[in-house]
Amino acid sequence: MTFTRTVELEGHIIDSGMMQQAMGIVMDLGGDFDVEQFDVGRQKDQTSYCRMSVTADDRETLQEILHELHQIGANLTDPVDARVEASPADRVVPVGFYSTTNHPTDVRYQGEWLPVEDIEMDCAIVVEETDDGPRAYTKVLNGIEEGDLVVTDEAGIRVKPPERPRDASGPFGFMQGGVSSERPSESLIGEVADALRETKADGGNVLVVAGPALIHSGGGDALAELVREGYVDMISAGNGFATHDIERGLYGTSLGMDMETMEHPRKGHKHHIYTISEVIRAGGIAEAVEEGLITEGVMYECVKNDVPYVLAGSIRDDGPLPDTITDTIEAQNAIREQAHRADMVLMLSTLLHSVAVGNCLPSTAKTVCVDINPATVTQLLDRGSSQAIGMVTDIGTFVPTLAEKVLEADGEN
């Protein structure tokens, strides 16, 4: 006895590799497929359509295949309403709940498709009845409340991965994702600068995720300039980034190293803890700016230009600064709120914060990850942020070059 269901794929499924990926999934998981209809787009701007029946020897194998196909955007041809089940208790989801991807998703409820709000990976979908009709949105597991109507299984769910048509241009165009240190960095940075300017011109929000290496490598002034000139709407970082940014303004050092001479002055290794102490004495970063203690740097420009920042703490933090969020769940929620508002994200030399923010981003957000360590960029993509482009290069070169190209273009207009 065999079990069969029919799925369909639509869009730029050849250019994006979705067609090949779908067939590979079926074969790798021990199933079989039969292509019933295949309409190929013969021009660059034309989409393709494929309908295929998928067969397996048992129901469990077929369900596993359908689950994997669903993740890449293959949807059942005979949609039914999504199955919803009330959560039995706070923070407890029903068995077999649907775990989201970061792709735009619709849920079929009472015969209508509802767009899922605030989509991000590894969440549950909750359907709620409101005065304006039903709505669907994501919730993290620790946010589930007793009685929430949680979507289970894959029935009645439609996933729409971003498409990459062949004629798309720029760093976010056709097959430009992935990691490479061989790309011409100068031209790619120019394309990122164009994308940043276009995002702002369209009224979008730019989120910068920054690590302390940006300060150590001398890129702080360039990032501060981008904040001052209105090209950064939000910053997500940690205690270390803010501490060393402020330390540089107070002592001219970053992690105890003189930023001009590259030498380690006497007691330089204590400068970061002195910095934290002075900011605590002032009552916080904003208060230290207002009293004139902090007069330059990225954090200074954030305060002066009303650019919100989230400093998420870790177990290894010194101090920390009063602005650092030490509650993990509170920090996650603050990062999540920023990520949901971001249209473009620059991840600058920070593995942990890049992965944390990447987990909260929809796949529609333009994402650039830059690090001298290839493993940082690779791990971000492996975690599911397939929309990201990666550059393996020195962050101290990337950020000043990016700022120069962005502001040069401003001067020409």
C-alpha positions as CSV (number, residue, x, y, z in Angstrom):
1,M,0.0,0.0,0.0
2,T,1.3,3.5,-0.9
3,F,0.3,7.0,0.2
4,T,0.1,9.9,-2.2
5,R,-0.4,13.7,-2.0
6,T,-0.1,16.3,-4.7
7,V,1.9,19.5,-4.3
8,E,2.6,22.5,-6.5
9,L,5.5,24.9,-6.9
10,E,5.1,28.3,-8.5
11,G,7.4,31.2,-9.2
12,H,11.1,31.4,-10.3
13,I,11.4,27.8,-9.2
14,I,14.1,26.9,-11.8
15,D,16.4,30.0,-11.3
16,S,16.1,29.7,-7.5
17,G,16.9,26.0,-7.6
18,M,13.6,25.2,-5.9
19,M,12.6,22.6,-8.5
20,Q,15.8,20.6,-8.1
21,Q,15.7,20.9,-4.3
22,A,12.2,19.5,-4.2
23,M,13.0,16.5,-6.3
24,G,16.1,15.9,-4.1
25,I,14.1,16.0,-0.9
26,V,11.6,13.4,-2.2
27,M,14.4,11.0,-3.3
28,D,16.6,11.5,-0.3
29,L,13.7,10.7,2.1
30,G,12.8,7.5,0.2
31,G,9.8,8.7,-1.7
32,D,8.8,8.9,-5.3
33,F,7.4,11.6,-7.5
34,D,5.5,12.0,-10.8
35,V,5.5,15.4,-12.5
36,E,1.9,15.9,-13.7
37,Q,2.3,19.4,-15.1
38,F,5.3,21.6,-15.7
39,D,4.9,25.0,-17.4
40,V,8.3,26.6,-17.9
41,G,8.7,30.4,-18.1
42,R,10.6,31.0,-21.2
43,Q,11.5,34.7,-20.6
44,K,13.6,36.2,-17.7
45,D,10.5,37.8,-16.2
46,Q,8.2,34.8,-16.6
47,T,7.5,32.4,-13.7
48,S,7.2,28.6,-13.9
49,Y,4.7,26.2,-12.4
50,C,5.0,22.5,-11.5
51,R,2.4,20.1,-10.1
52,M,3.8,16.8,-8.9
53,S,2.3,13.8,-7.0
54,V,4.5,12.6,-4.1
55,T,4.3,8.9,-3.0
56,A,5.7,7.0,-0.1
57,D,5.3,3.5,1.3
58,D,3.9,4.7,4.6
59,R,2.0,7.7,6.0
60,E,4.9,8.7,8.3
61,T,7.4,8.9,5.5
62,L,5.0,10.8,3.3
63,Q,4.3,13.3,6.1
64,E,8.1,13.8,6.6
65,I,8.5,14.5,2.9
66,L,5.6,16.9,2.8
67,H,7.1,18.7,5.8
68,E,10.4,19.2,4.1
69,L,8.8,20.3,0.8
70,H,6.6,22.7,2.7
71,Q,9.7,24.4,4.2
72,I,10.9,25.4,0.7
73,G,7.5,26.6,-0.6
74,A,5.9,23.6,-2.1
75,N,2.2,23.7,-1.1
76,L,-0.6,21.1,-1.2
77,T,-3.0,21.5,-4.2
78,D,-6.1,20.7,-2.1
79,P,-5.8,23.2,0.8
80,V,-8.1,22.8,3.8
81,D,-8.5,25.0,6.8
82,A,-5.6,25.0,9.2
83,R,-6.0,22.8,12.2
84,V,-6.0,24.8,15.5
85,E,-5.9,23.5,19.0
86,A,-6.2,25.4,22.3
87,S,-3.0,25.5,24.3
88,P,-3.5,23.5,27.5
89,A,-1.4,25.8,29.7
90,D,0.9,28.8,29.7
91,R,4.1,28.1,27.7
92,V,2.7,24.7,26.6
93,V,1.9,24.2,22.9
94,P,-0.2,21.3,21.6
95,V,1.6,18.2,20.4
96,G,2.4,18.5,16.7
97,F,2.3,22.3,16.6
98,Y,3.5,24.0,13.4
99,S,7.0,25.4,13.8
100,T,7.4,28.4,11.4
101,T,10.1,29.2,8.9
102,N,11.2,32.8,8.4
103,H,9.4,33.0,5.0
104,P,6.2,35.0,4.4
105,T,3.4,32.6,5.4
106,D,-0.4,32.4,5.1
107,V,-2.8,30.4,7.2
108,R,-6.2,29.2,5.9
109,Y,-8.9,29.8,8.5
110,Q,-12.6,29.7,8.0
111,G,-12.1,29.5,4.2
112,E,-9.9,32.6,4.0
113,W,-6.1,32.9,3.8
114,L,-4.7,35.1,6.6
115,P,-1.2,36.5,6.4
116,V,0.9,35.6,9.4
117,E,2.1,38.7,11.2
118,D,5.6,39.2,12.5
119,I,6.9,36.1,10.8
120,E,10.1,34.6,12.1
121,M,11.6,31.1,12.4
122,D,11.0,28.6,15.1
123,C,7.7,30.1,16.5
124,A,4.2,28.9,16.9
125,I,1.3,30.5,14.9
126,V,-1.7,31.7,17.0
127,V,-5.1,32.5,15.4
128,E,-7.1,35.1,17.3
129,E,-10.7,36.3,16.8
130,T,-10.9,40.1,16.9
131,D,-13.7,42.7,16.3
132,D,-12.2,43.2,12.9
133,G,-12.1,39.5,12.1
134,P,-9.6,36.7,12.6
135,R,-5.8,37.4,12.6
136,A,-2.8,35.1,12.7
137,Y,0.6,36.0,14.2
138,T,3.7,34.3,15.6
139,K,4.4,33.7,19.2
140,V,7.6,32.3,20.8
141,L,7.0,29.3,23.0
142,N,7.5,31.1,26.3
143,G,4.9,33.6,25.2
144,I,2.1,31.0,24.7
145,E,-0.9,31.5,27.0
146,E,-3.5,28.9,28.1
147,G,-6.3,28.9,25.6
148,D,-4.3,30.3,22.6
149,L,-5.5,28.8,19.4
150,V,-2.3,27.3,18.0
151,V,-1.9,26.0,14.5
152,T,-0.9,22.3,14.3
153,D,0.4,20.2,11.4
154,E,1.1,21.6,7.9
155,A,-2.5,21.5,6.5
156,G,-3.9,24.9,5.5
157,I,-0.5,26.7,5.6
158,R,1.1,28.3,2.6
159,V,4.8,29.3,2.6
160,K,6.3,31.8,0.1
161,P,10.1,31.9,0.0
162,P,11.7,34.9,-1.6
163,E,12.2,34.5,-5.3
164,R,15.4,35.3,-7.2
165,P,14.5,36.0,-10.8
166,R,17.4,35.7,-13.3
167,D,17.3,39.4,-14.2
168,A,17.6,40.7,-10.6
169,S,20.6,42.9,-10.0
170,G,22.6,44.0,-7.1
171,P,24.0,42.0,-4.2
172,F,20.5,40.7,-3.2
173,G,19.7,39.5,-6.8
174,F,19.8,36.1,-8.5
175,M,21.9,33.5,-6.7
176,Q,24.0,36.1,-5.0
177,G,23.6,34.6,-1.5
178,G,26.3,32.7,0.2
179,V,29.8,33.4,1.5
180,S,32.9,34.4,-0.4
181,S,36.2,36.2,0.2
182,E,36.9,36.2,-3.5
183,R,34.2,38.7,-4.5
184,P,35.5,42.2,-5.5
185,S,34.9,43.8,-2.1
186,E,35.1,47.4,-3.4
187,S,32.3,46.9,-5.9
188,L,30.2,44.8,-3.6
189,I,30.5,47.4,-0.8
190,G,29.3,50.0,-3.4
191,E,26.2,47.8,-4.1
192,V,25.5,47.5,-0.4
193,A,25.8,51.3,-0.1
194,D,23.3,51.7,-2.9
195,A,20.9,49.2,-1.2
196,L,21.2,51.1,2.1
197,R,20.5,54.4,0.4
198,E,17.5,52.9,-1.5
199,T,16.1,51.4,1.7
200,K,16.2,54.8,3.4
201,A,14.8,56.6,0.3
202,D,11.9,54.2,0.3
203,G,11.2,54.9,4.0
204,G,12.6,51.7,5.3
205,N,14.4,51.0,8.5
206,V,18.1,50.0,8.8
207,L,19.2,47.9,11.7
208,V,23.0,47.6,12.6
209,V,24.1,44.6,14.6
210,A,27.6,45.5,15.9
211,G,30.3,43.7,17.8
212,P,33.2,45.2,19.8
213,A,35.7,44.2,17.0
214,L,34.2,47.1,15.0
215,I,35.6,49.5,17.6
216,H,38.9,47.7,18.1
217,S,39.5,47.8,14.3
218,G,38.9,51.5,14.0
219,G,35.5,51.4,12.3
220,G,33.7,53.3,15.1
221,D,34.0,56.8,13.7
222,A,32.5,55.7,10.4
223,L,29.5,54.0,12.0
224,A,29.0,57.1,14.2
225,E,28.9,59.2,11.1
226,L,26.3,56.9,9.5
227,V,24.2,57.3,12.6
228,R,24.6,61.1,12.6
229,E,23.6,61.3,9.0
230,G,20.4,59.3,9.4
231,Y,21.4,56.1,7.8
232,V,21.0,53.9,10.9
233,D,17.6,53.6,12.6
234,M,18.4,51.0,15.3
235,I,21.4,49.4,16.8
236,S,21.6,45.9,18.4
237,A,24.8,45.1,20.3
238,G,26.1,43.9,23.6
239,N,27.7,45.4,26.7
240,G,31.2,45.1,25.2
241,F,30.5,47.1,22.1
242,A,29.0,50.1,24.0
243,T,31.7,49.9,26.7
244,H,34.6,50.0,24.2
245,D,33.0,52.7,22.1
246,I,32.6,54.9,25.2
247,E,36.1,53.9,26.5
248,R,37.6,55.1,23.2
249,G,36.1,58.6,23.7
250,L,37.1,58.8,27.4
251,Y,40.6,57.3,27.2
252,G,41.5,56.9,23.5
253,T,41.8,53.2,24.0
254,S,39.7,50.1,23.1
255,L,40.2,47.1,25.3
256,G,43.2,48.9,26.7
257,M,44.9,49.5,23.4
258,D,45.7,53.0,22.3
259,M,43.8,53.5,19.0
260,E,46.4,55.9,17.6
261,T,49.7,54.2,18.5
262,M,48.5,50.6,18.9
263,E,50.4,50.4,22.2
264,H,49.1,49.4,25.6
265,P,49.4,52.3,28.0
266,R,50.0,51.7,31.7
267,K,46.7,50.6,33.4
268,G,45.1,50.5,29.9
269,H,43.7,47.1,30.7
270,K,41.5,48.8,33.4
271,H,40.1,51.5,31.2
272,H,37.0,49.5,30.3
273,I,36.0,48.9,33.9
274,Y,36.7,52.5,34.7
275,T,34.4,53.4,31.8
276,I,31.6,51.2,33.1
277,S,32.0,52.7,36.6
278,E,31.7,56.3,35.4
279,V,28.6,55.5,33.3
280,I,27.0,53.8,36.3
281,R,27.9,56.9,38.4
282,A,26.1,59.1,35.8
283,G,23.0,56.8,35.8
284,G,23.3,55.5,32.3
285,I,24.5,56.3,28.8
286,A,22.0,59.0,28.0
287,E,22.7,60.7,31.4
288,A,26.4,60.5,30.8
289,V,25.9,62.2,27.4
290,E,23.8,65.0,28.9
291,E,26.3,65.8,31.6
292,G,29.1,65.9,29.1
293,L,31.0,62.8,30.2
294,I,30.4,61.1,26.8
295,T,31.1,63.6,23.9
296,E,31.8,61.3,20.9
297,G,31.3,57.9,19.4
298,V,28.5,55.6,18.3
299,M,26.5,55.7,21.6
300,Y,26.9,59.4,21.8
301,E,25.4,59.8,18.3
302,C,22.6,57.4,19.1
303,V,21.6,59.5,22.1
304,K,21.9,62.8,20.3
305,N,19.9,61.6,17.2
306,D,17.3,59.6,19.1
307,V,18.4,56.3,17.5
308,P,17.2,53.4,19.8
309,Y,19.6,50.7,20.8
310,V,19.4,47.3,22.5
311,L,22.3,46.1,24.5
312,A,21.8,42.4,25.3
313,G,23.8,41.1,28.1
314,S,25.7,37.8,28.5
315,I,27.2,35.8,31.3
316,R,30.7,37.1,30.7
317,D,29.9,40.8,30.9
318,D,31.9,43.2,33.1
319,G,29.8,45.7,35.0
320,P,27.6,45.8,33.1
321,L,26.5,49.2,31.9
322,P,23.2,50.3,33.3
323,D,21.6,50.2,29.8
324,T,22.5,46.5,29.3
325,I,19.5,44.2,29.5
326,T,20.6,41.3,31.7
327,D,17.3,39.3,31.6
328,T,17.6,36.9,28.6
329,I,13.9,36.8,27.8
330,E,13.6,40.6,28.0
331,A,16.6,41.0,25.8
332,Q,15.2,38.5,23.2
333,N,11.9,40.4,23.1
334,A,13.7,43.8,22.7
335,I,15.8,42.3,19.8
336,R,12.7,40.7,18.3
337,E,10.9,44.1,18.3
338,Q,13.8,45.7,16.4
339,A,14.0,42.8,13.9
340,H,10.4,43.0,13.0
341,R,10.8,46.6,12.0
342,A,13.9,46.2,10.0
343,D,14.0,46.3,6.2
344,M,17.7,46.0,5.9
345,V,20.2,44.6,8.4
346,L,24.0,45.1,8.6
347,M,25.6,42.4,10.8
348,L,29.1,43.7,11.6
349,S,31.6,41.3,13.2
350,T,29.6,39.6,15.9
351,L,28.7,35.9,15.8
352,L,26.3,35.6,18.8
353,H,24.3,38.8,18.1
354,S,24.1,38.1,14.4
355,V,22.6,34.7,14.9
356,A,20.3,36.0,17.6
357,V,19.0,38.8,15.4
358,G,19.0,36.5,12.3
359,N,16.6,34.1,14.2
360,C,14.1,36.9,14.5
361,L,14.3,38.2,10.9
362,P,11.8,37.5,8.1
363,S,13.5,36.2,5.0
364,T,12.3,39.4,3.2
365,A,14.8,41.6,5.1
366,K,17.9,42.4,3.2
367,T,20.8,41.1,5.3
368,V,24.5,41.6,5.0
369,C,26.9,39.8,7.3
370,V,30.5,40.9,7.5
371,D,33.3,39.2,9.5
372,I,36.9,38.4,9.1
373,N,36.1,34.8,10.2
374,P,34.3,32.8,7.6
375,A,32.7,30.6,10.3
376,T,30.6,33.5,11.5
377,V,29.0,34.1,8.1
378,T,28.6,30.4,7.4
379,Q,26.9,29.7,10.8
380,L,24.4,32.5,10.2
381,L,23.4,31.0,6.8
382,D,23.3,27.5,8.3
383,R,20.9,28.7,11.0
384,G,18.3,29.5,8.4
385,S,19.1,33.1,7.3
386,S,19.4,32.0,3.7
387,Q,18.6,35.5,2.5
388,A,21.9,36.9,3.8
389,I,24.9,37.7,1.7
390,G,28.2,37.2,3.4
391,M,31.5,39.1,3.1
392,V,34.7,37.7,4.6
393,T,36.7,40.8,5.1
394,D,38.2,43.2,7.7
395,I,35.4,45.1,9.4
396,G,37.7,48.1,9.9
397,T,37.9,48.4,6.1
398,F,34.3,47.6,5.3
399,V,32.5,50.2,7.5
400,P,34.7,53.2,6.6
401,T,34.4,52.3,2.9
402,L,30.7,51.9,3.2
403,A,30.3,55.2,4.9
404,E,32.5,56.9,2.3
405,K,30.4,55.5,-0.6
406,V,27.1,56.4,1.0
407,L,28.1,59.9,1.8
408,E,29.8,60.4,-1.5
409,A,26.6,59.6,-3.3
410,D,24.8,62.2,-1.1
411,G,27.3,64.8,-2.1
412,E,26.8,64.1,-5.8
413,N,23.0,64.5,-5.5
